């Protein structure tokens, strides 16, 4: 039975296997396992690019799959499970960012954190040079989210505006800011 379920399972329609299984719990676990195998690396990559921290990305990716398990009942047969999971991942990262912002609002922030992180001219050149990932990680949260969603993941301005709940012009401004800061950091 296990082999038959795996043979019928595709990334586009993982629920097709569940409909032919006798045991609903076993089928659900098999569908979830396949969904995880097909998408774990992509989800982790998205979380890493949007959070800028490998440890945090691991936590966020785990949260995505916990939520996916909890919401498997909402996934309808015939729907693109990968797209559903991708949207779930974006929402988990954005919700985590909102929660972090609320927690940080309760703590007195440093007036200019960029001054604490900017290397001085006395710092040796190899230390001042940054990798692209490190430069992206140092972008402000909103600019980083817009940059990753647009330039890395390929979302359109209007799609990003809908995801983040801001105007398209704001998305363009954040994208311009992110690109300018990346150019400056990578010089």
C-alpha positions as CSV (number, residue, x, y, z in Angstrom):
1,X,0.0,0.0,0.0
2,X,2.8,2.4,0.8
3,X,4.4,1.9,-2.6
4,X,1.1,2.5,-4.3
5,X,0.5,5.7,-2.5
6,X,4.0,7.1,-3.2
7,X,3.6,6.2,-6.9
8,X,0.5,8.3,-7.2
9,X,1.8,11.2,-5.2
10,X,2.8,14.3,-7.2
11,X,3.9,17.7,-5.9
12,X,1.0,19.3,-7.7
13,X,-1.7,17.1,-6.1
14,X,-0.5,15.4,-2.9
15,X,-4.1,14.8,-1.8
16,X,-4.8,12.4,-4.7
17,X,-3.0,9.7,-2.7
18,X,-5.0,10.4,0.4
19,X,-8.2,9.7,-1.4
20,X,-7.2,6.2,-2.3
21,X,-5.8,5.3,1.1
22,X,-7.8,3.2,3.5
23,X,-6.4,4.8,6.7
24,X,-6.9,8.5,6.7
25,X,-4.2,9.2,9.4
26,X,-1.6,7.1,7.5
27,X,-2.5,8.8,4.2
28,X,-2.2,12.3,5.8
29,X,1.2,11.4,7.2
30,X,2.4,10.2,3.8
31,X,1.1,13.3,2.0
32,X,2.8,15.5,4.6
33,X,6.0,13.5,4.3
34,X,6.0,14.0,0.5
35,X,5.2,17.7,0.8
36,X,8.1,18.1,3.3
37,X,10.6,16.2,1.0
38,X,9.6,18.2,-2.0
39,X,9.6,21.6,-0.4
40,X,11.9,21.7,2.7
41,X,14.9,23.2,1.0
42,X,12.9,25.9,-0.8
43,X,11.0,26.8,2.4
44,X,14.3,27.0,4.4
45,X,15.8,29.1,1.6
46,X,12.9,31.6,1.7
47,X,13.1,31.8,5.5
48,X,16.8,32.4,5.4
49,X,16.6,35.1,2.8
50,X,13.7,36.9,4.5
51,X,15.1,36.6,8.0
52,X,18.8,37.0,7.3
53,X,19.8,34.6,10.1
54,X,20.4,30.8,9.7
55,X,19.3,29.9,13.2
56,X,16.1,32.0,12.9
57,X,15.5,30.5,9.4
58,X,15.6,27.0,10.8
59,X,13.0,27.9,13.5
60,X,10.8,29.6,10.9
61,X,11.0,26.7,8.5
62,X,10.0,24.4,11.4
63,X,7.1,26.7,12.2
64,X,6.0,26.6,8.5
65,X,5.8,22.8,8.6
66,X,4.1,22.7,11.9
67,X,1.4,25.0,10.6
68,X,1.2,23.0,7.4
69,X,0.5,19.9,9.4
70,X,-2.2,21.7,11.4
71,X,-3.8,23.1,8.3
72,X,-3.6,20.0,6.0
73,X,-7.4,19.8,6.2
74,X,-7.6,23.1,4.3
75,X,-5.6,21.8,1.4
76,X,-8.1,20.7,-1.3
77,X,-7.5,18.0,-3.9
78,X,-6.4,19.4,-7.2
79,X,-4.7,22.5,-5.7
80,X,-1.0,23.2,-6.0
81,X,0.4,22.1,-2.6
82,X,3.7,23.7,-3.3
83,X,2.1,27.1,-3.9
84,X,0.0,26.7,-0.8
85,X,3.0,25.9,1.3
86,X,5.0,28.8,-0.2
87,X,2.3,31.2,0.7
88,X,2.1,29.7,4.2
89,X,5.8,30.2,4.5
90,X,5.7,33.8,3.5
91,X,2.9,34.4,6.0
92,X,4.8,32.7,8.8
93,X,7.9,34.8,8.2
94,X,5.9,38.1,8.0
95,X,3.9,37.2,11.1
96,X,7.1,36.4,13.0
97,X,8.5,39.7,11.9
98,X,5.4,41.6,13.2
99,X,5.7,39.8,16.5
100,X,9.4,40.7,16.8
101,X,8.6,44.3,16.0
102,X,6.0,44.4,18.8
103,X,8.4,42.9,21.3
104,X,11.2,45.4,20.2
105,X,8.8,48.3,20.5
106,X,8.6,47.6,24.2
107,X,12.4,48.0,24.5
108,X,14.2,51.3,24.1
109,X,16.1,51.0,20.7
110,X,19.5,52.5,20.0
111,X,19.1,55.7,18.1
112,X,21.5,54.8,15.2
113,X,22.2,51.0,15.1
114,X,23.9,51.4,11.7
115,X,26.7,53.3,13.4
116,X,27.4,50.4,15.7
117,X,27.6,48.0,12.7
118,X,29.5,50.1,10.2
119,X,33.2,49.2,9.9
120,X,35.6,52.1,10.2
121,X,38.1,53.0,7.5
122,X,40.8,51.6,9.7
123,X,39.2,48.1,9.4
124,X,41.2,46.0,6.9
125,X,39.6,45.8,3.5
126,X,38.9,42.1,3.5
127,X,36.9,42.5,6.7
128,X,35.0,45.4,5.3
129,X,33.9,43.5,2.2
130,X,30.7,41.6,2.7
131,X,29.1,38.7,1.0
132,X,25.8,39.3,-0.7
133,X,23.9,37.3,1.9
134,X,25.5,39.3,4.8
135,X,24.6,42.5,3.0
136,X,21.0,41.4,2.5
137,X,20.8,40.4,6.2
138,X,21.8,43.9,7.2
139,X,19.0,45.6,5.3
140,X,16.1,47.0,7.3
141,X,13.4,44.5,7.8
142,X,10.8,45.9,5.3
143,X,13.5,46.7,2.6
144,X,14.9,43.1,3.0
145,X,11.5,41.5,2.7
146,X,10.7,43.6,-0.5
147,X,14.1,42.9,-2.0
148,X,13.9,39.1,-1.4
149,X,10.3,38.8,-2.6
150,X,11.0,40.9,-5.7
151,X,14.6,40.3,-6.9
152,X,15.1,36.8,-5.5
153,X,11.7,35.2,-5.6
154,X,10.3,37.1,-8.6
155,X,7.1,38.5,-7.1
156,X,5.6,41.5,-8.9
157,X,5.2,44.9,-7.1
158,X,1.4,44.5,-6.7
159,X,1.8,41.0,-5.3
160,X,4.3,42.2,-2.7
161,X,2.1,45.1,-1.8
162,X,-0.7,42.6,-1.1
163,X,1.5,40.4,1.0
164,X,2.9,43.2,3.1
165,X,-0.3,45.3,3.2
166,X,1.3,48.4,1.8
167,X,0.9,50.5,-1.3
168,X,2.7,49.7,-4.6
169,X,4.7,52.9,-4.4
170,X,5.9,52.0,-0.9
171,X,7.1,48.7,-2.3
172,X,9.0,50.5,-5.0
173,X,10.5,52.9,-2.5
174,X,11.7,50.0,-0.2
175,X,13.1,48.2,-3.2
176,X,15.0,51.3,-4.3
177,X,16.3,51.7,-0.8
178,X,17.4,48.1,-0.5
179,X,19.2,48.2,-3.8
180,X,21.0,51.4,-2.9
181,X,22.1,50.1,0.4
182,X,23.3,46.9,-1.1
183,X,25.3,48.8,-3.7
184,X,26.9,50.8,-0.9
185,X,27.6,47.8,1.3
186,X,29.2,45.8,-1.5
187,X,31.5,48.5,-2.9
